[in-house]
Structure formats: C-alpha cells, structure tokens
Amino acid sequence: MRKHFLAMMIAFAAILTSCSSNDGESWLNVFSLNDDLAMGQQFLDGVKSNPAEFNILDSATNKEAYKFIYDIRDQLLSSGEVGHADVFPWRVFILQDTIMNAFCTPGGYIFVYTGIMKKMENKAQLTGVIAHEMAHAALRHSTTQMTKKLGLSTLASIILGENPAAMYKMASDLALGLGDLAFSRQDEYEADEFGVKYMSKGTDMDPRALASFFGIMSAMSGGNQPIPFLSTHPSDEARSAKIIELANKYAPGGGKLYESEYLAFRAKLK
Ligand SMILES: [Zn+2]
C-alpha cells in the first residue's frame, strides 16, 4: 500500500520540480524528516565505527574547541531562519585530519576537518562554512537529490527500511559528494544564500568572510594537496561575487571577523 502511495507522491512531485516553499525547501522530497534523521544517525554510527578513516576529536578532552564551535552553531540557530531548528540535533564534530573538507549529512550532523580549519584566517570564515553546511541540512538537499535521481524501486526499498545498508551508502555518498548524488549548483547557491542569511541575522560577523574563504581555497588549488572541499564546492569568481551580492543585501553594514580569537583557537588544533 505504501508503495502505491509513494508512486503517486513521486508522480505528483515530478510536476512540482521547480517549486519550493517560502523557507527555501523543495517540495520534491518523498522522504520524511524522520528519514533524514535516521540517515544522519546511521552515518554517524558508521563514522564512529571507523576511527581509522574518521578520527573524531574527543569532546571530553577538547572541551574548549567544542565550546568554540558550538557557540557558533548556537548563534546561527538563534537567527530564527534555520529550518527544522527544533527537530534536527545539529551536532558538530571536529575530525582530526589534514583533509581539507567540511560536510553535513541529512538531519543536521556537521563534520569539519582540522585540515580545513587550519587554512581559515578568522572566526567569520569558519562560521560561514558551518552556516553553509547547516543550510544543506535545513533545506534537505540530500533527500531531495535522492528523490530526483533514484528509481522508484530503490526509493521504495529505502523508505520502507528494507535496505538500511543502501540508505547509509547513499547518505554518505551525498555528504561526501561521491557518486552521482552530488549536490547541484543550485543547491550550492541556495546553501550560500541561506548561510549568509543565518549569519547576518544570528551573529555580528561579516558573511563576506565566506567569499574570502572560497578565495583562499581557489588560490590553493593546483597545489600538492588535493582539496575535496573544492570538488563539492566549485569556487570561481562568480560564486564569490554572488556571496558578496547576498551579503550586501542581508548585511549591508558588514560585521566582525574575530581574527585574533580565531588564531588562538587555531593554534590549539593539532
Ligand atoms: Zn555546499
């Protein structure tokens, strides 16, 4: 019975491809908020069971670092603009590794590598990246992409919980930008826009810092170390210009960068 309902939903959703609600979330999503939450939790379980690949910085012995990052999260949530703010757990994890990346899963689990944080110059840049990642989760880009790109039988088996391993694989492919399920350019643009909005309304920091951080990443491309963040976040001049345009709209008065506070935090990262 649920399969029939699902087929109807997908057919209906296909008609609405270009529509989205006021909060920016697409209507083209057959998954429930609980599905998003379950995928995020499954991904986290997978991360925790694989410390060789994902070295989570211990929160009990690194209270200061986590306080710094959770303060940022709390300010962004206080903007009143984050969708599903009370439903998703919005947990942030620091991964200790030279990898230059940050990503989120459905349901609001954010992961930031120390490798990328060491390339940032101020707190506003870190806040911009976290805001961008939170926006992907709040706008439910992962499950929207899955709805668009997966066949009916795969979708049905995932939603009916018949294939938890496939669900985990897809959630992680999405989060890490692997396979065919990468976020679209439109998703990236939306995450930039909502990230700028969260930052403008929830903090006293300058959202233009997100553009300056993309500038740092672009300047580093072509170097010896691969930058996974750039493969999922194409950063050309047009993107930076668009972020500045959004910042001019939402935060015309500018804002702070908190450079020295950030450098003190960064110096303590191993
Ligand atoms: Zn993104």
Boltz pocket constraint, residues with backbone or C-beta under 6 A from the ligand:
constraints:
  - pocket:
      binder: B
      contacts: [[A, 132], [A, 136], [A, 183], [A, 187], [A, 188], [A, 191], [A, 232], [A, 233]]
      max_distance: 6.0
